[in-house]
Amino acid sequence: MCQHAIKKYTIVRYHNIYGPRMGNEHVIPQFIERIKKKENPFKIYGGTNTRAFCYIEDAVRATQLAMTSEETNGQIINIGRSDSVIPITNLATELFKVTGYKAEIKQEPAPKGAAQRRCPDTTFLDKLNFVPKVKLQEGLAKTYEWYKNH
């Protein structure tokens, strides 16, 4: 008689995670690079489009919680934040505050096919009592410092 062990698994889906070493293909490092180059006017494509960003430290904590909780067995968990949706123009403004940069913002149409809103459903994380700790401005400051020095 063959007995099959129950395999435990959890699938995690990451949503708009940011922080040091994230590469250069995402909005935050792209904005940082343009700030470093002192782009003015600062063009924003799809400035009214919204995103919900989650700093890497919070994503790691959420992932650890998903790995260690029996409640997540067999579940698909969205890792991200749903409590901090921000328009892309406001993201640029927050980065300006963090960096001390001042520039004229010039709104441009969003690229074709760009999502108007991206925000994960974090209901399952909420059930696990997960609370993100890193505020956007703090995470942006840490991310900017890393990109400034590398």
Phi, psi and chi 1 to 4 in degrees:
 res  aa     phi    psi   chi1   chi2   chi3   chi4
   1 MET       -  130.1  177.7 -169.9 -108.3      -
   2 CYS   -97.4  124.0 -179.7      -      -      -
   3 GLN  -103.5  132.9  -70.1 -169.3    2.1      -
   4 HIS  -101.3  128.3  -62.4  -79.5      -      -
   5 ALA   -75.3  144.4      -      -      -      -
   6 ILE   -74.6  124.4  -63.5  174.2      -      -
   7 LYS   -90.3  129.4  -65.7 -177.3 -179.9  179.8
   8 LYS   -99.4  135.6  -66.9 -175.0  177.8 -175.6
   9 TYR  -153.0  156.8   68.8   90.0      -      -
  10 THR  -140.8  133.2  -58.4      -      -      -
  11 ILE  -100.7  128.5  -62.5  170.0      -      -
  12 VAL  -112.3  142.3  -65.5      -      -      -
  13 ARG  -122.5  120.2  -62.5  178.6   67.2 -133.8
  14 TYR   -91.0  140.3  -65.2  100.8      -      -
  15 HIS  -130.4  114.2  -63.9  -92.3      -      -
  16 ASN    48.6   52.7  -72.2  -34.7      -      -
  17 ILE   -82.7  137.7  -51.8  -57.4      -      -
  18 TYR  -138.7  162.7   72.8   99.6      -      -
  19 GLY   153.7 -173.3      -      -      -      -
  20 PRO   -56.6  150.5  -25.2   34.5      -      -
  21 ARG    61.6   29.8  -61.7 -173.4  -55.1 -114.7
  22 MET   -90.7    6.8   66.6 -178.7  -72.5      -
  23 GLY    87.7 -170.0      -      -      -      -
  24 ASN  -121.8   11.3  -64.3  -47.7      -      -
  25 GLU   -98.2   15.8  -59.4  -59.1  -42.4      -
  26 HIS  -123.9  163.8  -55.0  -80.9      -      -
  27 VAL   -59.7  -43.0   66.9      -      -      -
  28 ILE   -65.9  -51.8  -68.6  172.3      -      -
  29 PRO   -65.1  -30.8   11.3  -18.8      -      -
  30 GLN   -65.8  -43.9  -73.0  175.7   -0.1      -
  31 PHE   -62.2  -42.4  -82.4    9.3      -      -
  32 ILE   -60.5  -44.6  -70.7  170.7      -      -
  33 GLU   -61.5  -41.5 -174.7   62.2   27.9      -
  34 ARG   -69.0  -34.0  -69.3  167.3   52.4 -159.2
  35 ILE   -66.8  -43.9  -71.2  168.5      -      -
  36 LYS   -60.2  -32.7  -74.8  170.8   48.6  178.9
  37 LYS   -85.1   -0.7  -69.4  179.5  178.7  177.7
  38 LYS    58.5   44.6  -54.9 -144.9 -179.5  -64.5
  39 GLU   -63.1  127.7 -179.7 -178.1  -54.7      -
  40 ASN  -156.4  117.1 -166.2   -0.5      -      -
  41 PRO   -71.3  154.2   24.5  -30.3      -      -
  42 PHE   -94.0  105.8 -162.9   88.7      -      -
  43 LYS   -80.2  133.8  -67.6 -178.8 -177.8  178.0
  44 ILE  -124.4  121.7  -61.8 -179.1      -      -
  45 TYR   -95.7  116.9  -61.7   87.0      -      -
  46 GLY    73.6   46.0      -      -      -      -
  47 GLY   -62.2  -22.2      -      -      -      -
  48 THR   -89.4   -9.8   60.0      -      -      -
  49 ASN   -63.3  144.8  -68.8    2.8      -      -
  50 THR  -115.8  151.5   60.1      -      -      -
  51 ARG  -140.3  159.2  -57.8  -68.4 -179.0  -95.7
  52 ALA  -121.0  111.2      -      -      -      -
  53 PHE   -97.5  143.6  -64.6   97.6      -      -
  54 CYS  -128.0  123.3  179.4      -      -      -
  55 TYR   -69.8  146.9 -169.9   65.6      -      -
  56 ILE   -55.5  -37.9 -174.3   64.9      -      -
  57 GLU   -61.3  -40.6  -70.4  174.0    9.9      -
  58 ASP   -68.6  -38.7  -75.2  -28.7      -      -
  59 ALA   -63.0  -38.8      -      -      -      -
  60 VAL   -64.9  -45.2  168.1      -      -      -
  61 ARG   -61.4  -41.4  -74.2 -173.4  -37.8   96.4
  62 ALA   -65.6  -38.4      -      -      -      -
  63 THR   -65.1  -43.3  -58.0      -      -      -
  64 GLN   -61.4  -40.8  -70.2  170.6  -31.3      -
  65 LEU   -62.6  -43.2 -177.2   60.7      -      -
  66 ALA   -63.8  -35.3      -      -      -      -
  67 MET   -70.9  -33.2  -72.4  173.1   19.5      -
  68 THR  -101.1   -8.8   57.8      -      -      -
  69 SER   -90.9  130.1  173.5      -      -      -
  70 GLU   -65.1  -27.6  -72.9  -65.1  -38.3      -
  71 GLU   -64.5  -21.0  -65.8  175.1   64.0      -
  72 THR   -90.1   -5.9   62.7      -      -      -
  73 ASN   -56.5  124.5 -171.9   32.4      -      -
  74 GLY    78.8    9.1      -      -      -      -
  75 GLN  -106.1  159.3  -60.1  -65.2  -41.8      -
  76 ILE  -105.8  122.0  -61.3  171.3      -      -
  77 ILE  -115.8  128.9  -49.6  -64.8      -      -
  78 ASN   -84.4  124.4  -68.1  -39.0      -      -
  79 ILE  -103.4  119.1  -55.2  -71.8      -      -
  80 GLY   168.0 -162.5      -      -      -      -
  81 ARG  -127.3  140.3  -69.1 -175.1   73.4  154.5
  82 SER  -114.7    0.3   59.5      -      -      -
  83 ASP   -99.5    5.4   64.5  -20.4      -      -
  84 SER  -140.2   51.3   61.3      -      -      -
  85 VAL   -69.1  133.4  177.1      -      -      -
  86 ILE  -140.6  136.3 -176.1  171.2      -      -
  87 PRO   -65.9  147.9  -19.0   30.6      -      -
  88 ILE   -58.9  -36.3  -63.2  -60.9      -      -
  89 THR   -61.1  -41.5  -62.1      -      -      -
  90 ASN   -67.1  -32.9  -67.3   27.0      -      -
  91 LEU   -60.3  -45.6  174.5   67.0      -      -
  92 ALA   -61.0  -43.0      -      -      -      -
  93 THR   -61.0  -41.0  -58.6      -      -      -
  94 GLU   -64.5  -40.6  -71.9  -59.9  -42.8      -
  95 LEU   -66.1  -35.7  -88.8  167.1      -      -
  96 PHE   -60.7  -43.6  -73.4    1.4      -      -
  97 LYS   -61.4  -46.2  -71.9  177.4 -169.3  173.8
  98 VAL   -61.9  -39.3  163.7      -      -      -
  99 THR   -94.0  -12.3   62.2      -      -      -
 100 GLY    75.5   16.8      -      -      -      -
 101 TYR   -88.3  144.2 -175.4   63.9      -      -
 102 LYS  -128.0  129.9  -67.6 -178.5 -178.4    7.2
 103 ALA  -154.6  157.2      -      -      -      -
 104 GLU   -76.3  132.3  172.6 -166.7  -13.7      -
 105 ILE   -93.8  128.9  -68.9  177.9      -      -
 106 LYS  -116.0  116.3 -175.3  175.7 -178.5 -165.8
 107 GLN   -77.1  133.4  -62.4  -75.8  -15.7      -
 108 GLU  -126.6  156.9  -62.3  -73.9  -14.1      -
 109 PRO   -61.2  152.0  -16.7   26.3      -      -
 110 ALA   -67.6  149.7      -      -      -      -
 111 PRO   -59.8  149.1  -18.9   28.7      -      -
 112 LYS   -57.7  131.8 -171.2  172.1 -177.0  158.7
 113 GLY    85.6   -0.5      -      -      -      -
 114 ALA   -68.2  136.2      -      -      -      -
 115 ALA   -69.4  135.4      -      -      -      -
 116 GLN   -68.4  -36.5  176.8   63.9   35.9      -
 117 ARG  -141.6  134.2  175.5  178.9  162.1   86.0
 118 ARG  -130.3  115.5  -76.4 -166.2 -173.3  142.7
 119 CYS  -152.4  121.5 -178.4      -      -      -
 120 PRO   -74.3  153.8   29.3  -35.0      -      -
 121 ASP   -84.6  108.7  177.6   -6.8      -      -
 122 THR  -105.0   25.0   57.9      -      -      -
 123 THR   -54.2  -42.1  -55.4      -      -      -
 124 PHE   -66.7  -41.4 -151.8  100.4      -      -
 125 LEU   -61.0  -39.8  -80.1  179.3      -      -
 126 ASP   -60.7  -40.0  -64.0  -18.5      -      -
 127 LYS   -63.3  -27.8  -72.4  179.2 -172.0  175.2
 128 LEU   -86.3    5.1  -61.9  173.8      -      -
 129 ASN    63.6   31.6  -63.7  -44.0      -      -
 130 PHE   -76.5  130.6  175.5   75.2      -      -
 131 VAL  -128.3  116.4  178.2      -      -      -
 132 PRO   -62.1  145.4  -17.7   28.5      -      -
 133 LYS  -109.1  -28.3  -66.5 -178.7  178.9  178.1
 134 VAL   -90.7  115.7 -179.2      -      -      -
 135 LYS   -70.5  154.1  -57.7  -80.2 -173.1 -135.8
 136 LEU   -54.2  -49.1 -178.9   64.8      -      -
 137 GLN   -62.4  -38.3 -161.0  163.0   32.0      -
 138 GLU   -65.0  -45.6  176.6 -171.2   -8.0      -
 139 GLY   -64.3  -39.9      -      -      -      -
 140 LEU   -63.8  -40.1  -68.8  175.3      -      -
 141 ALA   -62.9  -45.1      -      -      -      -
 142 LYS   -63.4  -41.6  -69.9  178.4  179.2 -176.1
 143 THR   -66.3  -44.5  -56.4      -      -      -
 144 TYR   -60.9  -44.5  174.8   71.7      -      -
 145 GLU   -58.4  -42.4  -77.5  -57.6  -46.5      -
 146 TRP   -64.3  -48.2 -171.6   87.9      -      -
 147 TYR   -67.2  -32.4  -83.3   91.2      -      -
 148 LYS   -63.6  -36.4 -176.8  174.7   79.2  171.5
 149 ASN   -93.8   -3.2  -65.3  -42.7      -      -
 150 HIS  -126.1      -  -67.6   86.7      -      -
